[in-house]
Amino acid sequence: MWDHESQRIGKQRCTPVGYVLHGFSDLLGFVAIICLFGVSFYLVYAVIRGHFALGMLWLLAIPFAIAIVGNVIHSYSWHLADKRNFEYDYEKCISTWVDDCGNQQSYKYSDDADKPDQSDLQ
């Protein structure tokens, strides 16, 4: 979850690969939740039908494994942003980072419809 559009778009401009990985990790988290519910319902169904065996409990490890992989990918996406000194100012809602040339870049999302987004604040 993003705190502000400035943070989201700032990370996207800072590290496009990290931004895609962040989105993929969020998707994996959603899949893990769905799998957890699915496996739980399946186990309850197996109990009702009388086909439950204790060995089936290992199925509960699948959603947790997916969630762990998602957390690792999420952490790596922020590691990529940290390599570019990505910082987000929560009070001013400004994202800053250093680009490939060593220049400091900033981004602030403009809520005012008359003004364009300010992409290079200094």
N, CA, C and O atoms as a GROMACS GRO file, in nm:
protein
  488
    1MET      N    1   0.085  -0.117   0.000
    1MET     CA    2   0.000   0.000   0.000
    1MET      C    3   0.090   0.124   0.000
    1MET      O    4   0.190   0.131   0.071
    2TRP      N    5   0.050   0.218  -0.080
    2TRP     CA    6   0.128   0.341  -0.091
    2TRP      C    7   0.069   0.447   0.000
    2TRP      O    8  -0.052   0.452   0.022
    3ASP      N    9   0.158   0.533   0.054
    3ASP     CA   10   0.113   0.642   0.140
    3ASP      C   11   0.055   0.757   0.059
    3ASP      O   12  -0.036   0.826   0.106
    4HIS      N   13   0.106   0.777  -0.061
    4HIS     CA   14   0.063   0.889  -0.143
    4HIS      C   15   0.104   0.860  -0.286
    4HIS      O   16   0.193   0.779  -0.312
    5GLU      N   17   0.037   0.926  -0.380
    5GLU     CA   18   0.072   0.909  -0.521
    5GLU      C   19   0.215   0.955  -0.548
    5GLU      O   20   0.281   0.904  -0.639
    6SER      N   21   0.264   1.050  -0.473
    6SER     CA   22   0.402   1.095  -0.491
    6SER      C   23   0.500   0.982  -0.462
    6SER      O   24   0.602   0.970  -0.530
    7GLN      N   25   0.471   0.902  -0.364
    7GLN     CA   26   0.558   0.790  -0.332
    7GLN      C   27   0.553   0.684  -0.442
    7GLN      O   28   0.656   0.631  -0.483
    8ARG      N   29   0.433   0.653  -0.488
    8ARG     CA   30   0.417   0.549  -0.589
    8ARG      C   31   0.483   0.588  -0.721
    8ARG      O   32   0.562   0.512  -0.777
    9ILE      N   33   0.451   0.708  -0.770
    9ILE     CA   34   0.507   0.752  -0.896
    9ILE      C   35   0.656   0.780  -0.883
    9ILE      O   36   0.732   0.757  -0.977
   10GLY      N   37   0.698   0.828  -0.767
   10GLY     CA   38   0.841   0.850  -0.744
   10GLY      C   39   0.920   0.721  -0.752
   10GLY      O   40   1.027   0.717  -0.812
   11LYS      N   41   0.868   0.614  -0.691
   11LYS     CA   42   0.938   0.485  -0.699
   11LYS      C   43   0.936   0.433  -0.841
   11LYS      O   44   1.034   0.374  -0.886
   12GLN      N   45   0.828   0.455  -0.912
   12GLN     CA   46   0.819   0.410  -1.050
   12GLN      C   47   0.924   0.480  -1.137
   12GLN      O   48   0.985   0.418  -1.223
   13ARG      N   49   0.945   0.609  -1.114
   13ARG     CA   50   1.045   0.683  -1.191
   13ARG      C   51   1.186   0.653  -1.144
   13ARG      O   52   1.280   0.654  -1.223
   14CYS      N   53   1.201   0.625  -1.016
   14CYS     CA   54   1.333   0.595  -0.960
   14CYS      C   55   1.384   0.460  -1.011
   14CYS      O   56   1.496   0.451  -1.062
   15THR      N   57   1.304   0.357  -0.996
   15THR     CA   58   1.344   0.223  -1.038
   15THR      C   59   1.225   0.151  -1.098
   15THR      O   60   1.146   0.090  -1.025
   16PRO      N   61   1.210   0.155  -1.229
   16PRO     CA   62   1.097   0.089  -1.294
   16PRO      C   63   1.092  -0.061  -1.265
   16PRO      O   64   0.983  -0.118  -1.248
   17VAL      N   65   1.207  -0.126  -1.258
   17VAL     CA   66   1.210  -0.269  -1.228
   17VAL      C   67   1.162  -0.293  -1.085
   17VAL      O   68   1.084  -0.386  -1.061
   18GLY      N   69   1.206  -0.212  -0.991
   18GLY     CA   70   1.162  -0.224  -0.853
   18GLY      C   71   1.013  -0.200  -0.839
   18GLY      O   72   0.947  -0.263  -0.757
   19TYR      N   73   0.959  -0.108  -0.919
   19TYR     CA   74   0.816  -0.079  -0.916
   19TYR      C   75   0.736  -0.200  -0.965
   19TYR      O   76   0.634  -0.235  -0.906
   20VAL      N   77   0.782  -0.264  -1.073
   20VAL     CA   78   0.714  -0.382  -1.125
   20VAL      C   79   0.723  -0.496  -1.024
   20VAL      O   80   0.626  -0.568  -1.002
   21LEU      N   81   0.839  -0.514  -0.962
   21LEU     CA   82   0.854  -0.617  -0.860
   21LEU      C   83   0.762  -0.590  -0.740
   21LEU      O   84   0.707  -0.684  -0.682
   22HIS      N   85   0.747  -0.465  -0.705
   22HIS     CA   86   0.657  -0.427  -0.595
   22HIS      C   87   0.513  -0.469  -0.628
   22HIS      O   88   0.443  -0.526  -0.545
   23GLY      N   89   0.471  -0.438  -0.750
   23GLY     CA   90   0.337  -0.477  -0.792
   23GLY      C   91   0.320  -0.629  -0.796
   23GLY      O   92   0.215  -0.681  -0.757
   24PHE      N   93   0.422  -0.698  -0.842
   24PHE     CA   94   0.418  -0.845  -0.847
   24PHE      C   95   0.410  -0.903  -0.706
   24PHE      O   96   0.340  -1.001  -0.682
   25SER      N   97   0.482  -0.843  -0.612
   25SER     CA   98   0.478  -0.893  -0.474
   25SER      C   99   0.340  -0.870  -0.413
   25SER      O  100   0.292  -0.953  -0.336
   26ASP      N  101   0.276  -0.759  -0.447
   26ASP     CA  102   0.139  -0.736  -0.400
   26ASP      C  103   0.044  -0.841  -0.458
   26ASP      O  104  -0.046  -0.890  -0.389
   27LEU      N  105   0.064  -0.874  -0.584
   27LEU     CA  106  -0.018  -0.978  -0.647
   27LEU      C  107   0.003  -1.113  -0.579
   27LEU      O  108  -0.093  -1.187  -0.557
   28LEU      N  109   0.127  -1.146  -0.547
   28LEU     CA  110   0.155  -1.271  -0.476
   28LEU      C  111   0.090  -1.274  -0.338
   28LEU      O  112   0.043  -1.378  -0.294
   29GLY      N  113   0.087  -1.161  -0.271
   29GLY     CA  114   0.019  -1.154  -0.142
   29GLY      C  115  -0.130  -1.182  -0.155
   29GLY      O  116  -0.188  -1.252  -0.072
   30PHE      N  117  -0.190  -1.128  -0.260
   30PHE     CA  118  -0.332  -1.153  -0.285
   30PHE      C  119  -0.355  -1.301  -0.316
   30PHE      O  120  -0.450  -1.362  -0.266
   31VAL      N  121  -0.269  -1.359  -0.399
   31VAL     CA  122  -0.280  -1.502  -0.432
   31VAL      C  123  -0.264  -1.587  -0.306
   31VAL      O  124  -0.335  -1.687  -0.290
   32ALA      N  125  -0.174  -1.549  -0.217
   32ALA     CA  126  -0.153  -1.625  -0.093
   32ALA      C  127  -0.279  -1.623  -0.006
   32ALA      O  128  -0.314  -1.725   0.053
   33ILE      N  129  -0.345  -1.508   0.002
   33ILE     CA  130  -0.468  -1.500   0.080
   33ILE      C  131  -0.578  -1.588   0.020
   33ILE      O  132  -0.648  -1.660   0.090
   34ILE      N  133  -0.591  -1.580  -0.112
   34ILE     CA  134  -0.691  -1.664  -0.180
   34ILE      C  135  -0.659  -1.811  -0.159
   34ILE      O  136  -0.749  -1.891  -0.133
   35CYS      N  137  -0.532  -1.848  -0.171
   35CYS     CA  138  -0.492  -1.989  -0.149
   35CYS      C  139  -0.520  -2.033  -0.005
   35CYS      O  140  -0.563  -2.146   0.017
   36LEU      N  141  -0.497  -1.945   0.090
   36LEU     CA  142  -0.523  -1.980   0.229
   36LEU      C  143  -0.671  -2.013   0.250
   36LEU      O  144  -0.705  -2.112   0.315
   37PHE      N  145  -0.758  -1.930   0.194
   37PHE     CA  146  -0.901  -1.959   0.204
   37PHE      C  147  -0.936  -2.087   0.128
   37PHE      O  148  -1.014  -2.169   0.177
   38GLY      N  149  -0.879  -2.103   0.010
   38GLY     CA  150  -0.908  -2.221  -0.071
   38GLY      C  151  -0.864  -2.350  -0.003
   38GLY      O  152  -0.939  -2.448   0.000
   39VAL      N  153  -0.744  -2.350   0.051
   39VAL     CA  154  -0.693  -2.469   0.120
   39VAL      C  155  -0.776  -2.497   0.245
   39VAL      O  156  -0.806  -2.612   0.275
   40SER      N  157  -0.811  -2.393   0.317
   40SER     CA  158  -0.893  -2.411   0.438
   40SER      C  159  -1.028  -2.473   0.403
   40SER      O  160  -1.072  -2.568   0.469
   41PHE      N  161  -1.093  -2.420   0.301
   41PHE     CA  162  -1.221  -2.476   0.260
   41PHE      C  163  -1.206  -2.620   0.213
   41PHE      O  164  -1.292  -2.704   0.240
   42TYR      N  165  -1.097  -2.648   0.142
   42TYR     CA  166  -1.073  -2.784   0.095
   42TYR      C  167  -1.055  -2.881   0.212
   42TYR      O  168  -1.109  -2.992   0.210
   43LEU      N  169  -0.980  -2.839   0.312
   43LEU     CA  170  -0.958  -2.926   0.428
   43LEU      C  171  -1.088  -2.950   0.504
   43LEU      O  172  -1.115  -3.061   0.549
   44VAL      N  173  -1.169  -2.846   0.518
   44VAL     CA  174  -1.299  -2.863   0.584
   44VAL      C  175  -1.387  -2.958   0.501
   44VAL      O  176  -1.455  -3.044   0.557
   45TYR      N  177  -1.385  -2.942   0.371
   45TYR     CA  178  -1.461  -3.030   0.283
   45TYR      C  179  -1.414  -3.175   0.297
   45TYR      O  180  -1.495  -3.267   0.301
   46ALA      N  181  -1.281  -3.194   0.305
   46ALA     CA  182  -1.227  -3.330   0.321
   46ALA      C  183  -1.270  -3.391   0.453
   46ALA      O  184  -1.297  -3.511   0.460
   47VAL      N  185  -1.278  -3.310   0.558
   47VAL     CA  186  -1.324  -3.360   0.688
   47VAL      C  187  -1.471  -3.401   0.678
   47VAL      O  188  -1.510  -3.507   0.728
   48ILE      N  189  -1.552  -3.317   0.615
   48ILE     CA  190  -1.696  -3.347   0.601
   48ILE      C  191  -1.718  -3.475   0.519
   48ILE      O  192  -1.803  -3.557   0.553
   49ARG      N  193  -1.640  -3.490   0.413
   49ARG     CA  194  -1.655  -3.607   0.328
   49ARG      C  195  -1.592  -3.733   0.388
   49ARG      O  196  -1.618  -3.844   0.341
   50GLY      N  197  -1.510  -3.716   0.490
   50GLY     CA  198  -1.447  -3.831   0.553
   50GLY      C  199  -1.319  -3.876   0.486
   50GLY      O  200  -1.274  -3.988   0.508
   51HIS      N  201  -1.261  -3.790   0.402
   51HIS     CA  202  -1.137  -3.823   0.330
   51HIS      C  203  -1.014  -3.752   0.386
   51HIS      O  204  -0.908  -3.753   0.324
   52PHE      N  205  -1.029  -3.691   0.502
   52PHE     CA  206  -0.918  -3.615   0.560
   52PHE      C  207  -0.812  -3.708   0.617
   52PHE      O  208  -0.843  -3.808   0.682
   53ALA      N  209  -0.687  -3.673   0.592
   53ALA     CA  210  -0.573  -3.743   0.650
   53ALA      C  211  -0.478  -3.635   0.704
   53ALA      O  212  -0.470  -3.525   0.649
   54LEU      N  213  -0.407  -3.667   0.811
   54LEU     CA  214  -0.316  -3.568   0.870
   54LEU      C  215  -0.210  -3.520   0.771
   54LEU      O  216  -0.161  -3.408   0.781
   55GLY      N  217  -0.176  -3.604   0.676
   55GLY     CA  218  -0.078  -3.565   0.575
   55GLY      C  219  -0.125  -3.451   0.487
   55GLY      O  220  -0.044  -3.387   0.420
   56MET      N  221  -0.255  -3.425   0.485
   56MET     CA  222  -0.308  -3.316   0.404
   56MET      C  223  -0.280  -3.179   0.464
   56MET      O  224  -0.296  -3.077   0.396
   57LEU      N  225  -0.239  -3.175   0.588
   57LEU     CA  226  -0.212  -3.046   0.653
   57LEU      C  227  -0.092  -2.974   0.590
   57LEU      O  228  -0.077  -2.853   0.608
   58TRP      N  229  -0.008  -3.046   0.518
   58TRP     CA  230   0.105  -2.980   0.453
   58TRP      C  231   0.056  -2.880   0.348
   58TRP      O  232   0.130  -2.790   0.309
   59LEU      N  233  -0.067  -2.896   0.301
   59LEU     CA  234  -0.123  -2.801   0.205
   59LEU      C  235  -0.129  -2.659   0.261
   59LEU      O  236  -0.126  -2.561   0.186
   60LEU      N  237  -0.138  -2.648   0.393
   60LEU     CA  238  -0.140  -2.515   0.454
   60LEU      C  239  -0.007  -2.441   0.436
   60LEU      O  240  -0.002  -2.319   0.450
   61ALA      N  241   0.098  -2.514   0.407
   61ALA     CA  242   0.229  -2.450   0.388
   61ALA      C  243   0.236  -2.374   0.255
   61ALA      O  244   0.317  -2.282   0.241
   62ILE      N  245   0.154  -2.412   0.160
   62ILE     CA  246   0.161  -2.349   0.027
   62ILE      C  247   0.130  -2.199   0.033
   62ILE      O  248   0.209  -2.121  -0.019
   63PRO      N  249   0.018  -2.156   0.094
   63PRO     CA  250  -0.005  -2.011   0.098
   63PRO      C  251   0.101  -1.934   0.174
   63PRO      O  252   0.135  -1.821   0.138
   64PHE      N  253   0.155  -1.994   0.280
   64PHE     CA  254   0.259  -1.926   0.357
   64PHE      C  255   0.389  -1.916   0.276
   64PHE      O  256   0.460  -1.816   0.285
   65ALA      N  257   0.419  -2.019   0.197
   65ALA     CA  258   0.538  -2.014   0.111
   65ALA      C  259   0.522  -1.906   0.005
   65ALA      O  260   0.617  -1.834  -0.024
   66ILE      N  261   0.404  -1.895  -0.052
   66ILE     CA  262   0.379  -1.790  -0.152
   66ILE      C  263   0.394  -1.653  -0.088
   66ILE      O  264   0.453  -1.563  -0.148
   67ALA      N  265   0.342  -1.635   0.034
   67ALA     CA  266   0.352  -1.507   0.104
   67ALA      C  267   0.498  -1.473   0.135
   67ALA      O  268   0.538  -1.357   0.125
   68ILE      N  269   0.577  -1.572   0.173
   68ILE     CA  270   0.719  -1.547   0.202
   68ILE      C  271   0.793  -1.504   0.076
   68ILE      O  272   0.874  -1.412   0.080
   69VAL      N  273   0.765  -1.571  -0.035
   69VAL     CA  274   0.828  -1.531  -0.162
   69VAL      C  275   0.788  -1.388  -0.197
   69VAL      O  276   0.871  -1.309  -0.241
   70GLY      N  277   0.660  -1.354  -0.177
   70GLY     CA  278   0.614  -1.218  -0.202
   70GLY      C  279   0.685  -1.116  -0.115
   70GLY      O  280   0.719  -1.007  -0.161
   71ASN      N  281   0.707  -1.150   0.012
   71ASN     CA  282   0.778  -1.060   0.103
   71ASN      C  283   0.924  -1.040   0.061
   71ASN      O  284   0.977  -0.930   0.072
   72VAL      N  285   0.987  -1.146   0.014
   72VAL     CA  286   1.126  -1.136  -0.032
   72VAL      C  287   1.134  -1.045  -0.154
   72VAL      O  288   1.222  -0.960  -0.163
   73ILE      N  289   1.041  -1.062  -0.248
   73ILE     CA  290   1.039  -0.978  -0.367
   73ILE      C  291   1.010  -0.833  -0.330
   73ILE      O  292   1.070  -0.741  -0.386
   74HIS      N  293   0.918  -0.811  -0.236
   74HIS     CA  294   0.887  -0.676  -0.190
   74HIS      C  295   1.011  -0.610  -0.128
   74HIS      O  296   1.040  -0.494  -0.157
   75SER      N  297   1.081  -0.683  -0.045
   75SER     CA  298   1.203  -0.629   0.017
   75SER      C  299   1.309  -0.597  -0.088
   75SER      O  300   1.378  -0.496  -0.078
   76TYR      N  301   1.322  -0.684  -0.188
   76TYR     CA  302   1.420  -0.660  -0.294
   76TYR      C  303   1.383  -0.536  -0.375
   76TYR      O  304   1.471  -0.461  -0.418
   77SER      N  305   1.253  -0.513  -0.397
   77SER     CA  306   1.213  -0.394  -0.472
   77SER      C  307   1.253  -0.267  -0.397
   77SER      O  308   1.295  -0.169  -0.459
   78TRP      N  309   1.240  -0.268  -0.264
   78TRP     CA  310   1.283  -0.151  -0.187
   78TRP      C  311   1.435  -0.143  -0.179
   78TRP      O  312   1.490  -0.034  -0.167
   79HIS      N  313   1.503  -0.256  -0.187
   79HIS     CA  314   1.650  -0.255  -0.191
   79HIS      C  315   1.697  -0.184  -0.318
   79HIS      O  316   1.792  -0.106  -0.315
   80LEU      N  317   1.630  -0.212  -0.431
   80LEU     CA  318   1.666  -0.144  -0.556
   80LEU      C  319   1.645   0.006  -0.544
   80LEU      O  320   1.726   0.084  -0.595
   81ALA      N  321   1.538   0.048  -0.477
   81ALA     CA  322   1.514   0.192  -0.457
   81ALA      C  323   1.618   0.251  -0.362
   81ALA      O  324   1.663   0.363  -0.382
   82ASP      N  325   1.655   0.176  -0.258
   82ASP     CA  326   1.756   0.225  -0.163
   82ASP      C  327   1.891   0.244  -0.230
   82ASP      O  328   1.967   0.332  -0.190
   83LYS      N  329   1.923   0.163  -0.330
   83LYS     CA  330   2.050   0.178  -0.401
   83LYS      C  331   2.058   0.312  -0.473
   83LYS      O  332   2.167   0.362  -0.500
   84ARG      N  333   1.943   0.370  -0.504
   84ARG     CA  334   1.938   0.501  -0.568
   84ARG      C  335   1.904   0.611  -0.467
   84ARG      O  336   1.863   0.721  -0.505
   85ASN      N  337   1.920   0.580  -0.339
   85ASN     CA  338   1.893   0.677  -0.231
   85ASN      C  339   1.751   0.731  -0.236
   85ASN      O  340   1.729   0.850  -0.214
   86PHE      N  341   1.656   0.646  -0.265
   86PHE     CA  342   1.515   0.688  -0.270
   86PHE      C  343   1.469   0.723  -0.129
   86PHE      O  344   1.488   0.647  -0.034
   87GLU      N  345   1.410   0.840  -0.117
   87GLU     CA  346   1.354   0.884   0.010
   87GLU      C  347   1.220   0.949  -0.016
   87GLU      O  348   1.198   1.013  -0.119
   88TYR      N  349   1.131   0.931   0.080
   88TYR     CA  350   0.999   0.992   0.069
   88TYR      C  351   0.975   1.077   0.192
   88TYR      O  352   0.983   1.027   0.305
   89ASP      N  353   0.945   1.204   0.171
   89ASP     CA  354   0.914   1.296   0.281
   89ASP      C  355   0.764   1.289   0.307
   89ASP      O  356   0.683   1.334   0.225
   90TYR      N  357   0.727   1.232   0.421
   90TYR     CA  358   0.586   1.212   0.454
   90TYR      C  359   0.511   1.342   0.480
   90TYR      O  360   0.391   1.349   0.456
   91GLU      N  361   0.580   1.444   0.528
   91GLU     CA  362   0.514   1.571   0.557
   91GLU      C  363   0.490   1.653   0.430
   91GLU      O  364   0.384   1.712   0.413
   92LYS      N  365   0.588   1.656   0.341
   92LYS     CA  366   0.577   1.735   0.218
   92LYS      C  367   0.526   1.654   0.099
   92LYS      O  368   0.493   1.710  -0.005
   93CYS      N  369   0.519   1.522   0.115
   93CYS     CA  370   0.474   1.432   0.008
   93CYS      C  371   0.561   1.448  -0.117
   93CYS      O  372   0.512   1.464  -0.229
   94ILE      N  373   0.693   1.443  -0.095
   94ILE     CA  374   0.789   1.454  -0.205
   94ILE      C  375   0.880   1.333  -0.204
   94ILE      O  376   0.933   1.294  -0.100
   95SER      N  377   0.898   1.273  -0.321
   95SER     CA  378   0.992   1.162  -0.338
   95SER      C  379   1.120   1.216  -0.400
   95SER      O  380   1.115   1.295  -0.495
   96THR      N  381   1.234   1.174  -0.348
   96THR     CA  382   1.362   1.214  -0.405
   96THR      C  383   1.448   1.091  -0.424
   96THR      O  384   1.437   0.993  -0.350
   97TRP      N  385   1.536   1.096  -0.525
   97TRP     CA  386   1.629   0.988  -0.553
   97TRP      C  387   1.741   1.042  -0.640
   97TRP      O  388   1.735   1.155  -0.688
   98VAL      N  389   1.844   0.962  -0.660
   98VAL     CA  390   1.958   0.998  -0.745
   98VAL      C  391   1.949   0.913  -0.872
   98VAL      O  392   1.938   0.791  -0.865
   99ASP      N  393   1.954   0.979  -0.987
   99ASP     CA  394   1.943   0.906  -1.113
   99ASP      C  395   2.077   0.845  -1.154
   99ASP      O  396   2.174   0.853  -1.079
  100ASP      N  397   2.081   0.783  -1.271
  100ASP     CA  398   2.202   0.716  -1.318
  100ASP      C  399   2.320   0.810  -1.336
  100ASP      O  400   2.435   0.769  -1.321
  101CYS      N  401   2.293   0.936  -1.368
  101CYS     CA  402   2.400   1.034  -1.390
  101CYS      C  403   2.447   1.099  -1.261
  101CYS      O  404   2.540   1.180  -1.263
  102GLY      N  405   2.385   1.066  -1.149
  102GLY     CA  406   2.423   1.125  -1.021
  102GLY      C  407   2.347   1.252  -0.986
  102GLY      O  408   2.378   1.317  -0.887
  103ASN      N  409   2.248   1.287  -1.067
  103ASN     CA  410   2.167   1.406  -1.041
  103ASN      C  411   2.052   1.370  -0.948
  103ASN      O  412   1.991   1.264  -0.960
  104GLN      N  413   2.024   1.461  -0.855
  104GLN     CA  414   1.911   1.437  -0.765
  104GLN      C  415   1.782   1.473  -0.836
  104GLN      O  416   1.768   1.581  -0.894
  105GLN      N  417   1.687   1.381  -0.832
  105GLN     CA  418   1.556   1.400  -0.893
  105GLN      C  419   1.451   1.403  -0.782
  105GLN      O  420   1.469   1.342  -0.677
  106SER      N  421   1.344   1.476  -0.807
  106SER     CA  422   1.234   1.484  -0.711
  106SER      C  423   1.102   1.473  -0.785
  106SER      O  424   1.092   1.505  -0.903
  107TYR      N  425   1.002   1.427  -0.712
  107TYR     CA  426   0.869   1.421  -0.770
  107TYR      C  427   0.766   1.454  -0.662
  107TYR      O  428   0.772   1.402  -0.551
  108LYS      N  429   0.671   1.541  -0.698
  108LYS     CA  430   0.559   1.574  -0.610
  108LYS      C  431   0.433   1.569  -0.695
  108LYS      O  432   0.423   1.635  -0.798
  109TYR      N  433   0.338   1.490  -0.650
  109TYR     CA  434   0.211   1.478  -0.719
  109TYR      C  435   0.130   1.604  -0.697
  109TYR      O  436   0.115   1.651  -0.584
  110SER      N  437   0.077   1.660  -0.804
  110SER     CA  438  -0.001   1.782  -0.794
  110SER      C  439  -0.149   1.748  -0.789
  110SER      O  440  -0.203   1.688  -0.882
  111ASP      N  441  -0.214   1.788  -0.681
  111ASP     CA  442  -0.358   1.766  -0.667
  111ASP      C  443  -0.438   1.870  -0.743
  111ASP      O  444  -0.557   1.850  -0.770
  112ASP      N  445  -0.375   1.980  -0.778
  112ASP     CA  446  -0.443   2.088  -0.848
  112ASP      C  447  -0.455   2.052  -0.996
  112ASP      O  448  -0.355   2.026  -1.061
  113ALA      N  449  -0.577   2.050  -1.048
  113ALA     CA  450  -0.599   2.009  -1.187
  113ALA      C  451  -0.542   2.110  -1.287
  113ALA      O  452  -0.512   2.072  -1.401
  114ASP      N  453  -0.527   2.236  -1.248
  114ASP     CA  454  -0.477   2.337  -1.341
  114ASP      C  455  -0.326   2.330  -1.360
  114ASP      O  456  -0.273   2.378  -1.460
  115LYS      N  457  -0.258   2.272  -1.262
  115LYS     CA  458  -0.112   2.267  -1.268
  115LYS      C  459  -0.067   2.128  -1.310
  115LYS      O  460  -0.124   2.028  -1.265
  116PRO      N  461   0.034   2.120  -1.396
  116PRO     CA  462   0.088   1.988  -1.432
  116PRO      C  463   0.171   1.932  -1.316
  116PRO      O  464   0.210   2.006  -1.226
  117ASP      N  465   0.196   1.802  -1.319
  117ASP     CA  466   0.280   1.741  -1.216
  117ASP      C  467   0.418   1.803  -1.219
  117ASP      O  468   0.472   1.832  -1.325
  118GLN      N  469   0.475   1.824  -1.102
  118GLN     CA  470   0.607   1.884  -1.089
  118GLN      C  471   0.708   1.772  -1.078
  118GLN      O  472   0.716   1.706  -0.974
  119SER      N  473   0.784   1.749  -1.182
  119SER     CA  474   0.872   1.632  -1.183
  119SER      C  475   1.015   1.662  -1.140
  119SER      O  476   1.088   1.568  -1.108
  120ASP      N  477   1.057   1.787  -1.138
  120ASP     CA  478   1.196   1.815  -1.102
  120ASP      C  479   1.204   1.927  -1.000
  120ASP      O  480   1.260   2.033  -1.029
  121LEU      N  481   1.151   1.905  -0.881
  121LEU     CA  482   1.161   2.003  -0.773
  121LEU      C  483   1.301   1.996  -0.712
  121LEU      O  484   1.360   1.888  -0.703
  122GLN      N  485   1.352   2.110  -0.673
  122GLN     CA  486   1.486   2.106  -0.613
  122GLN      C  487   1.494   2.189  -0.491
  122GLN      O  488   1.600   2.197  -0.429
   0.00000   0.00000   0.00000
